C-alpha cells in the first residue's frame, strides 16, 4: 500500500490578521514598494509630463477610465488574488467606451 500525497491547506497571508475586518489584507507589500511611483507621459512636442501613480482599492476600479475597460471585472472579484475562470471581456466600441 503506497503513501498518499500530503494535502496542501492554504493559509492566509500573515498580514491578513493585522488588517481591520472592513479592509482587504495587504497583498505583497514588498512587491508594491519596488514599483514606480510616477510615470512619464510623452507629449506631442517630445517633452514629458509626470503622472503620479495612485494606489486605490481594487473595488473602486469600475469608476476609473482605464483601458482596457477591466474595472468592472476587477471590482467584481471577491479579493485581488481570486481565480478567474473566464477572462473574456465585452468588445470595446465607441458605443460602450468613452475614449479619453
Backbone bond lengths (Angstrom), bond angles and torsions (degrees), N, CA, C in turn:
res aa  C-N    CA-C-N  psi(-1)  N-CA   C-N-CA  omega(-1)  CA-C   N-CA-C  phi
1 X - - - 1.434 - - 1.530 107.90 -
2 X 1.347 117.20 122.11 1.456 121.37 -178.60 1.523 112.21 -81.17
3 X 1.310 114.05 161.84 1.463 119.02 177.63 1.530 109.69 -79.29
4 X 1.282 115.93 141.89 1.456 120.54 175.62 1.527 108.76 -83.35
5 X 1.319 117.64 142.47 1.468 119.13 179.02 1.526 110.48 -64.94
6 X 1.298 115.15 147.63 1.460 120.15 178.09 1.521 109.14 -67.01
7 X 1.303 116.58 144.56 1.463 120.93 178.05 1.511 108.88 -92.45
8 X 1.309 114.95 137.07 1.466 120.48 179.14 1.527 108.85 -86.73
9 X 1.301 116.81 127.07 1.449 121.50 175.75 1.517 108.18 -107.50
10 X 1.356 117.85 114.29 1.458 119.26 -179.68 1.521 111.33 -61.40
11 X 1.290 115.70 141.39 1.460 121.01 177.81 1.521 108.51 -118.36
12 X 1.322 117.90 146.21 1.454 119.31 179.42 1.518 111.94 -66.83
13 X 1.320 116.01 153.21 1.460 121.80 175.80 1.523 107.56 -57.23
14 X 1.356 119.54 138.36 1.464 121.16 -178.15 1.523 113.40 -55.91
15 X 1.329 117.57 -31.87 1.458 119.75 -179.05 1.525 112.27 -73.09
16 X 1.335 117.04 -15.61 1.460 120.00 -178.54 1.521 111.51 -61.32
17 X 1.314 117.60 -34.52 1.455 120.39 -179.55 1.526 111.51 -68.74
18 X 1.360 116.36 -23.01 1.454 120.62 -178.20 1.523 112.32 -85.89
19 X 1.326 118.47 -19.40 1.458 121.54 -175.89 1.522 110.36 -75.92
20 X 1.340 117.50 139.21 1.462 119.44 174.61 1.520 109.05 -59.80
21 X 1.331 118.82 150.34 1.468 120.97 -174.46 1.525 114.16 -62.02
22 X 1.326 119.55 -23.51 1.461 120.98 -178.70 1.531 112.80 -87.58
23 X 1.328 118.13 -3.15 1.459 122.07 179.73 1.518 110.26 -116.25
24 X 1.350 116.68 147.56 1.470 117.88 175.95 1.524 109.94 -70.16
25 X 1.326 117.32 151.17 1.466 119.42 178.18 1.522 110.48 -66.08
26 X 1.311 118.58 149.26 1.472 120.01 178.72 1.521 110.12 -72.77
27 X 1.313 116.31 117.51 1.462 120.68 -178.44 1.520 109.93 -93.51
28 X 1.272 116.09 119.02 1.457 124.60 174.51 1.531 113.67 51.52
29 X 1.316 118.12 58.85 1.470 119.80 179.36 1.521 112.88 -61.32
30 X 1.329 117.52 -25.81 1.462 119.48 179.14 1.521 111.23 -68.00
31 X 1.325 117.91 -28.05 1.460 121.25 176.78 1.527 109.50 -75.68
32 X 1.313 117.19 -45.27 1.461 121.00 -179.28 1.525 111.30 -57.43
33 X 1.326 116.92 -36.17 1.463 121.38 -178.74 1.531 112.03 -65.30
34 X 1.330 118.30 -19.54 1.464 121.06 -179.26 1.526 112.93 -93.79
35 X 1.321 117.78 -6.31 1.464 121.41 -176.12 1.526 111.77 -86.44
36 X 1.306 115.90 158.24 1.469 121.87 -178.72 1.526 110.89 -61.25
37 X 1.322 114.88 148.63 1.462 121.28 176.35 1.514 111.57 -105.29
38 X 1.341 116.84 -14.32 1.463 122.30 176.91 1.524 108.38 -138.56
39 X 1.340 114.96 160.55 1.457 120.60 173.73 1.513 107.87 -132.02
40 X 1.314 116.02 150.27 1.455 120.75 179.25 1.521 108.62 -107.39
41 X 1.327 115.98 115.47 1.458 121.70 178.47 1.518 108.36 -97.45
42 X 1.331 116.38 125.55 1.459 119.58 179.80 1.521 110.01 -77.66
43 X 1.313 115.93 132.16 1.462 122.91 178.75 1.522 109.71 -93.58
44 X 1.343 118.09 163.06 1.473 120.99 -177.99 1.526 114.26 -54.65
45 X 1.346 117.51 -30.56 1.470 119.50 -178.84 1.528 113.06 -83.76
46 X 1.338 117.33 2.69 1.460 121.51 179.00 1.514 114.40 93.46
47 X 1.327 117.00 -12.10 1.471 119.59 176.73 1.528 108.58 -77.32
48 X 1.319 116.43 176.67 1.459 120.65 -177.67 1.520 111.10 -124.93
49 X 1.307 114.84 145.30 1.457 122.21 174.56 1.528 106.67 -110.74
50 X 1.321 117.16 133.08 1.458 121.10 -179.65 1.519 109.53 -88.72
51 X 1.303 115.77 124.05 1.459 121.79 176.20 1.517 108.94 -109.06
52 X 1.315 116.64 137.28 1.462 122.23 179.73 1.522 108.33 -90.31
53 X 1.313 116.51 131.48 1.467 121.66 177.81 1.523 107.71 -86.32
54 X 1.317 115.42 123.52 1.458 121.13 -178.52 1.523 109.20 -113.91
55 X 1.328 116.64 124.15 1.457 121.07 178.22 1.521 108.42 -82.33
56 X 1.328 116.31 129.34 1.459 121.20 177.75 1.525 109.08 -126.55
57 X 1.303 115.29 159.47 1.460 120.95 175.73 1.529 107.89 -61.14
58 X 1.312 117.46 133.79 1.466 121.36 -175.81 1.528 111.97 -57.99
59 X 1.331 117.66 -25.63 1.467 120.71 -178.50 1.530 111.88 -72.45
60 X 1.334 117.75 -10.33 1.460 120.80 178.71 1.531 112.17 -97.48
61 X 1.328 117.95 1.56 1.463 120.51 -176.26 1.522 113.09 -68.34
62 X 1.326 118.72 -22.26 1.469 120.73 178.68 1.520 110.82 -63.19
63 X 1.328 117.67 -23.70 1.465 122.37 -178.21 1.526 112.88 -86.78
64 X 1.336 118.23 -6.74 1.461 121.39 -173.22 1.529 112.37 -97.31
65 X 1.343 117.37 144.69 1.467 120.59 177.50 1.526 111.30 -83.61
66 X 1.323 117.19 68.55 1.463 120.90 -178.15 1.526 110.03 -101.10
67 X 1.325 114.94 153.58 1.458 119.99 178.60 1.518 109.55 -128.20
68 X 1.312 118.45 135.12 1.455 126.41 -2.93 1.525 110.33 -65.75
69 X 1.331 117.48 156.90 1.462 121.10 -175.28 1.536 112.80 -72.38
70 X 1.323 115.04 76.17 1.461 121.00 -177.85 1.522 112.39 -100.22
71 X 1.334 116.71 1.43 1.460 120.76 -174.96 1.518 114.58 -55.05
72 X 1.325 117.41 -47.15 1.470 120.07 -178.14 1.533 110.76 -64.28
73 X 1.327 116.57 -39.46 1.469 119.99 178.79 1.526 111.21 -66.07
74 X 1.343 117.37 -40.66 1.470 120.48 177.36 1.523 110.96 -65.15
75 X 1.325 115.81 -45.28 1.461 120.29 -177.36 1.527 112.01 -63.15
76 X 1.319 117.44 -25.47 1.460 121.30 -178.98 1.532 113.36 -80.30
77 X 1.331 117.79 -11.50 1.465 120.19 -179.15 1.530 110.48 -67.89
78 X 1.329 117.91 145.76 1.462 119.71 177.79 1.530 112.80 -69.81
79 X 1.342 117.10 -27.43 1.459 122.52 175.68 1.530 107.59 -162.65
80 X 1.351 118.23 159.85 1.474 120.50 -174.53 1.523 116.09 -55.06
81 X 1.340 120.84 -41.70 1.468 118.13 -179.02 1.532 114.00 -88.53
82 X 1.332 117.85 19.41 1.465 120.99 -177.90 1.529 110.92 -60.98
83 X 1.302 115.95 148.08 1.458 122.04 176.38 1.518 108.89 -76.31
84 X 1.327 116.33 133.42 1.462 121.91 178.55 1.520 107.16 -107.80
85 X 1.322 116.65 120.34 1.458 119.83 -177.63 1.519 112.52 -88.73
86 X 1.339 117.76 -23.73 1.461 121.40 178.31 1.526 107.88 -138.41
87 X 1.318 116.63 106.18 1.461 121.30 -176.31 1.523 112.79 -92.30
88 X 1.315 117.70 7.49 1.466 120.40 -179.49 1.524 109.87 -69.02
89 X 1.327 115.46 135.86 1.457 121.76 177.32 1.520 109.19 -114.56
90 X 1.316 115.39 160.82 1.454 121.74 175.92 1.534 109.30 -61.84
91 X 1.315 117.21 147.93 1.465 121.33 177.11 1.524 109.29 -60.96
92 X 1.330 116.63 143.26 1.460 121.79 179.17 1.524 108.42 -93.91
93 X 1.339 116.09 120.67 1.455 121.10 -179.35 1.534 109.71 -133.82
94 X 1.316 116.40 172.40 1.463 120.46 175.66 1.527 111.42 -65.37
95 X 1.310 117.22 -21.21 1.467 120.84 -178.67 1.524 113.18 -80.15
96 X 1.340 117.73 -26.99 1.466 118.62 -176.05 1.522 114.47 -119.22
97 X 1.343 117.35 7.00 1.469 119.69 179.09 1.510 109.28 -142.39
98 X 1.318 115.70 134.42 1.460 121.02 176.55 1.523 107.30 -94.24
99 X 1.329 116.17 114.40 1.452 121.35 -177.93 1.522 109.25 -77.96
100 X 1.325 117.24 128.72 1.457 121.77 -176.90 1.507 109.60 -83.90
